């Protein structure tokens, strides 16, 4: 697990924010390391939302802000009802970030 120079609570909030942005926008440009860390987290959330029961919705509410949990449960998850896994795609970009030279990736729902 990458730590991103943060303590546990900060890192948890950081991942929660990344997941929120990805769910709300459907696509996001970020660094390779962040993309690789966020993928399993969001894929597990989509799998949870696919169950379409009250318990899974409440777990989503505990792990995400309300609007992201609602969007994931009502809009995103039903699209993947027949799919077993692999809901996200990571595409590596050729350009690097200007400030620190970090490699960039695009994370998007398939």
SULBEL-V798531 format. One record per backbone hydrogen bond with DSSP energy under -1.0 kcal/mol. NH is the residue of the N-H (numbers start at 0). CO is the residue of the C=O. E is the energy in kcal/mol with one decimal. If there is no record, write none. Layout:
NH,CO,E
NH,CO,E
This chain:
5,2,-1.7
10,6,-2.8
11,7,-2.3
12,8,-2.1
13,9,-2.3
14,10,-2.4
15,11,-2.0
16,12,-2.1
17,13,-2.2
18,14,-2.7
19,15,-2.3
20,16,-2.5
21,17,-2.3
22,18,-2.5
23,19,-2.5
24,20,-2.1
25,21,-2.5
27,106,-2.5
29,104,-2.7
31,102,-1.7
34,30,-2.3
35,31,-2.4
36,32,-1.6
37,33,-2.3
38,34,-1.6
41,37,-2.5
42,38,-2.4
43,39,-1.9
44,40,-1.6
45,41,-2.4
46,42,-2.2
47,43,-2.1
48,44,-2.4
49,45,-1.8
50,47,-1.1
51,48,-1.2
56,52,-1.9
57,53,-2.3
58,54,-1.9
59,55,-2.1
60,56,-2.2
61,57,-1.6
62,58,-1.3
63,59,-2.0
68,64,-2.4
69,65,-2.5
70,66,-2.2
71,67,-2.6
72,68,-2.4
73,69,-3.0
74,70,-2.3
75,70,-2.0
76,71,-2.7
78,75,-1.0
79,76,-1.3
80,77,-1.1
88,107,-2.8
90,105,-2.9
92,103,-2.4
96,101,-2.8
100,96,-1.9
103,94,-1.1
104,29,-3.6
105,90,-3.1
106,27,-3.1
107,88,-2.2
108,25,-1.8
109,86,-2.3
